[in-house]
Amino acid sequence: MYKFTIRDKVYRFNDLKTLLAKASPYRSGDVLAGICAESYEERVAAQIALADVPLKTFLTEAVIPYESDDVTRLIIDSHNDTAFTYINSLTVGEFRDWLLSDEADCGILKTIEAGITPEMAAAVSKLMRNQDLIAVARKCEVVTRFRNTIGLKGHFSTRLQPNHPTDDPKGIAASIIEGLLYGSGDAVIGINPATDSPSTVLNLLTLIDNLRGRFDIPIQSCVLSHITTTLELANKGAPVDLCFQSIGGTEKANKSFGISLDLLEEAYQATLSLNRGTVGKNVMYFETGQGSELSANAHHGVDQQTCEVRAYAVARKFKPLLVNSVVGFIGPEYLYDGKQITRAALEDHFCGKLLGLPMGVDICYTNHAEADQDDMDNLLTLLGVAGCNFIMGIPGSDDIMLNYQSTSFHDALYLRKVLGLRPAPEFEQWLVKQGIVDEKGGLLPVNSSHKLISGIIT
């Protein structure tokens, strides 16, 4: 039992799960689940009570029972006691203050990441203002490698997302070329296929691989099919660079995606065995999003943000190249408006980085959400300041296959320019060599005689 008194009124919270839910900043998904604070005062009472909870408590009181959930078992069994010794005497509130101190620099945060459980990260984020989330996340550097190097300080990458409603190769190729000419694609060229058929996925993988090989582009590709399709193709020797899967923070949520931890391990090993990386071996790409557990009726009464961070424990096990919070994609039932989307994105990025993950964010919203592109511009800038590893690059910011609004090639250029950020170093060298950007990173004009365009035409 946790409690706090305000003006002679005692607020009681039966367990840690309830306390975390009541302390969570307001969002529509927790209202829908019936677990949010009933008033602003109750939320503040929960946050004050949460601040006094020792971090050690999260190792003995699970929000979802150890016996009934394999994600809980993964979190507890993989916890690093040695890394935890740096912070094991702290309460959640003291942990917040320490994270914001100069003592907690990049090196120290790297040292302790394996000792932080998802619930600890979620808890401390609930006590933080937006600027706190930005300040701490900015201190974290999470670097991953496959054919280029992603996540270095001063660098900022994009996933080139050339989706097409019929998987038309010409339409996809046109979007890829356009994105490359805007300096997009160093995180990955990642296609969401309209169909999950192995033949279609293989055709798309081959299309990107042929283009990459023809122009010797230091990038990685991914077709975001279900992991079973990717596994089948990898076992046949198809040109699979990265293995993709959407993941959740509970065993039941992952079952709704048609996956298990064992299946993820099998696919991870199969993709590693292809040995296609040149500068590194991070081969997994995961996507997450607040609300997926609730939408699958698999949240066990846990608030959506804590569920989201638990998914990061699954991702962390497989040393991914990329983790992407598709923050506003599920809809206003879970994140109602621009304010809620912004808060959730900053939470996700902070918590992922604190756990040692290479976090990117799909800065996005559905057309029935109370949000617009100005909200996304604000969030884009905040995440750039926070040190986000990558965002999406979509023609015109309008995904014509998935039917949602995201960020464009131009948005990434804006962020690089105003914050002085550069693409992945290997990719930037290629852009300079191709005459796409100058030595200072400025975009150069192109015409039909440009070597990349003329090479495609011929």
GIKA-V695471 format. One record per residue. N is the residue number from 1. PHI is phi as a letter, one per 40 degrees, with the letter a starting at -180 (* if undefined). D_CENTER is the distance of its C-alpha to the mean C-alpha in Angstrom with 2 decimals. Layout:
BEGIN
[[N PHI D_CENTER] [N PHI D_CENTER]]
END
This chain:
BEGIN
[[1 * 33.56] [2 b 31.97] [3 a 33.77] [4 a 34.37] [5 b 37.31] [6 b 37.39] [7 f 40.89] [8 g 42.43] [9 b 39.85] [10 c 38.14] [11 c 34.58] [12 b 33.98] [13 b 30.80] [14 c 31.68] [15 a 28.83] [16 c 25.58] [17 c 23.59] [18 c 25.64] [19 c 25.42] [20 c 21.62] [21 c 21.70] [22 c 24.51] [23 c 22.96] [24 c 19.74] [25 d 19.84] [26 d 21.21] [27 a 19.23] [28 c 20.68] [29 c 18.98] [30 c 20.61] [31 c 23.81] [32 d 23.71] [33 c 23.38] [34 g 26.26] [35 b 24.80] [36 c 24.23] [37 c 26.77] [38 c 29.86] [39 a 30.46] [40 c 29.13] [41 c 31.64] [42 c 30.38] [43 c 26.80] [44 c 28.24] [45 c 30.38] [46 c 27.46] [47 c 25.52] [48 c 28.73] [49 c 29.32] [50 c 25.80] [51 d 26.35] [52 c 29.32] [53 c 27.68] [54 c 27.81] [55 d 24.64] [56 d 26.85] [57 d 27.01] [58 c 23.50] [59 c 24.89] [60 b 27.81] [61 b 26.71] [62 c 23.98] [63 c 22.49] [64 b 22.81] [65 d 25.80] [66 d 25.51] [67 c 28.03] [68 b 26.32] [69 a 22.62] [70 c 21.35] [71 c 17.97] [72 d 20.23] [73 c 22.35] [74 c 19.56] [75 c 18.56] [76 c 22.24] [77 c 23.48] [78 c 20.98] [79 c 21.40] [80 c 22.92] [81 c 25.97] [82 c 26.85] [83 c 23.66] [84 c 24.10] [85 d 27.61] [86 c 26.45] [87 b 25.36] [88 c 27.21] [89 c 29.83] [90 c 27.58] [91 c 27.01] [92 c 23.77] [93 c 25.45] [94 c 26.67] [95 c 23.25] [96 d 22.00] [97 c 25.04] [98 c 24.64] [99 d 21.04] [100 c 22.40] [101 c 25.41] [102 c 26.18] [103 c 26.63] [104 c 22.93] [105 c 22.20] [106 d 19.67] [107 c 21.88] [108 c 22.44] [109 c 18.82] [110 c 18.23] [111 c 21.33] [112 c 20.35] [113 d 16.73] [114 c 18.13] [115 c 20.34] [116 c 17.81] [117 c 17.08] [118 d 14.23] [119 c 17.04] [120 c 18.21] [121 c 14.97] [122 c 14.82] [123 c 18.53] [124 c 18.64] [125 c 16.04] [126 c 18.48] [127 c 21.18] [128 b 19.52] [129 c 20.11] [130 d 17.56] [131 c 19.20] [132 c 18.87] [133 d 15.09] [134 c 15.18] [135 c 18.00] [136 c 16.61] [137 d 13.12] [138 c 15.21] [139 c 17.24] [140 c 14.61] [141 b 14.56] [142 b 12.43] [143 b 14.03] [144 b 13.67] [145 a 16.24] [146 b 17.51] [147 b 19.81] [148 a 18.61] [149 b 17.06] [150 b 13.62] [151 h 12.79] [152 c 16.44] [153 d 17.65] [154 g 18.94] [155 b 16.87] [156 a 14.17] [157 b 13.04] [158 b 12.42] [159 c 11.79] [160 c 15.23] [161 b 15.15] [162 c 18.88] [163 c 19.13] [164 a 22.68] [165 c 24.17] [166 b 26.60] [167 f 24.81] [168 c 27.60] [169 d 27.43] [170 c 29.20] [171 c 26.92] [172 c 23.81] [173 c 25.60] [174 c 26.61] [175 c 23.09] [176 c 22.06] [177 c 25.10] [178 d 24.53] [179 c 21.00] [180 c 22.36] [181 c 25.18] [182 c 22.86] [183 g 21.14] [184 b 17.92] [185 h 16.33] [186 c 15.91] [187 c 12.31] [188 a 13.54] [189 c 15.89] [190 b 14.24] [191 b 16.51] [192 c 16.13] [193 c 19.68] [194 c 21.97] [195 b 23.55] [196 c 22.53] [197 c 25.89] [198 d 25.97] [199 c 28.35] [200 c 26.19] [201 c 23.11] [202 c 25.45] [203 c 26.88] [204 c 23.60] [205 c 22.64] [206 c 26.14] [207 d 26.02] [208 c 23.10] [209 c 24.57] [210 c 27.97] [211 c 26.79] [212 d 24.91] [213 c 28.01] [214 c 30.47] [215 b 29.13] [216 f 27.82] [217 c 24.35] [218 c 22.15] [219 b 18.98] [220 b 17.31] [221 b 17.21] [222 a 15.64] [223 b 17.01] [224 c 14.65] [225 c 17.51] [226 c 17.74] [227 c 17.65] [228 c 21.41] [229 c 22.15] [230 c 20.28] [231 c 22.06] [232 d 25.34] [233 c 25.02] [234 c 23.97] [235 c 27.02] [236 c 29.14] [237 g 28.06] [238 c 26.16] [239 c 24.24] [240 c 20.84] [241 c 18.68] [242 b 15.32] [243 b 15.09] [244 b 12.51] [245 a 12.05] [246 c 10.51] [247 b 10.84] [248 b 12.03] [249 c 13.30] [250 b 16.94] [251 d 19.23] [252 c 20.51] [253 c 17.23] [254 c 16.60] [255 c 20.22] [256 c 19.68] [257 c 17.24] [258 g 20.11] [259 b 18.66] [260 a 19.52] [261 c 18.69] [262 c 21.74] [263 c 20.69] [264 c 17.36] [265 c 19.58] [266 c 22.05] [267 c 19.69] [268 c 18.20] [269 c 21.81] [270 c 22.95] [271 c 20.42] [272 d 21.22] [273 c 24.86] [274 c 24.74] [275 f 24.38] [276 c 23.23] [277 c 21.36] [278 b 23.58] [279 b 22.07] [280 a 19.79] [281 b 18.86] [282 c 15.09] [283 b 15.13] [284 b 12.28] [285 b 9.32] [286 b 7.36] [287 b 6.02] [288 b 6.35] [289 i 8.03] [290 d 10.72] [291 h 14.02] [292 c 13.71] [293 c 15.90] [294 c 18.38] [295 c 18.67] [296 c 19.63] [297 f 21.96] [298 b 20.28] [299 c 19.36] [300 f 22.63] [301 g 23.08] [302 c 19.98] [303 c 18.24] [304 c 15.05] [305 c 13.04] [306 c 14.48] [307 d 13.81] [308 d 10.07] [309 c 10.23] [310 c 12.60] [311 c 10.23] [312 c 8.71] [313 c 12.37] [314 c 12.46] [315 c 9.75] [316 d 11.60] [317 d 14.81] [318 b 14.24] [319 f 13.32] [320 c 10.62] [321 c 10.72] [322 a 7.16] [323 b 3.90] [324 b 2.46] [325 c 3.37] [326 c 6.81] [327 c 8.38] [328 b 12.01] [329 c 12.50] [330 c 14.34] [331 h 16.92] [332 c 19.10] [333 c 20.19] [334 b 17.06] [335 b 16.23] [336 c 19.58] [337 a 19.56] [338 d 18.15] [339 c 18.64] [340 c 16.73] [341 c 13.75] [342 c 13.91] [343 c 14.27] [344 c 11.44] [345 c 8.94] [346 c 10.73] [347 c 10.78] [348 c 7.16] [349 c 6.81] [350 c 10.19] [351 c 9.99] [352 c 7.30] [353 c 9.46] [354 c 12.50] [355 c 11.94] [356 g 11.74] [357 b 8.30] [358 c 7.46] [359 c 4.44] [360 b 4.41] [361 b 5.13] [362 c 7.63] [363 c 10.37] [364 a 12.52] [365 a 15.27] [366 c 17.81] [367 c 21.40] [368 b 22.73] [369 c 20.54] [370 c 22.29] [371 a 20.28] [372 a 21.05] [373 c 20.10] [374 c 21.40] [375 d 18.79] [376 c 16.09] [377 c 18.08] [378 c 18.12] [379 c 14.41] [380 d 13.93] [381 c 16.52] [382 c 15.27] [383 c 11.84] [384 c 13.99] [385 c 16.22] [386 c 13.58] [387 g 12.70] [388 d 9.27] [389 c 9.10] [390 a 8.84] [391 b 9.16] [392 c 11.05] [393 b 14.78] [394 b 16.83] [395 d 20.65] [396 g 21.73] [397 g 18.29] [398 b 19.68] [399 c 18.38] [400 c 21.78] [401 b 20.73] [402 c 18.03] [403 f 19.89] [404 a 17.42] [405 b 17.02] [406 b 14.29] [407 b 14.85] [408 b 17.58] [409 d 18.75] [410 c 20.87] [411 c 18.12] [412 c 16.68] [413 c 20.33] [414 d 20.91] [415 c 18.23] [416 d 19.45] [417 c 22.97] [418 c 22.93] [419 b 20.96] [420 g 22.56] [421 c 19.51] [422 b 19.96] [423 c 18.26] [424 d 17.83] [425 d 21.44] [426 c 22.52] [427 c 21.35] [428 c 23.03] [429 c 26.20] [430 c 26.18] [431 c 25.77] [432 c 28.76] [433 c 30.77] [434 c 30.27] [435 g 31.39] [436 c 28.22] [437 b 27.74] [438 c 30.30] [439 c 30.25] [440 c 28.84] [441 g 25.90] [442 c 27.71] [443 c 27.49] [444 c 30.81] [445 c 32.61] [446 b 32.83] [447 a 35.47] [448 c 36.61] [449 c 37.95] [450 d 34.63] [451 d 34.31] [452 c 31.01] [453 c 32.41] [454 c 35.87] [455 c 34.56] [456 c 32.89] [457 c 36.03] [458 c 38.34]]
END
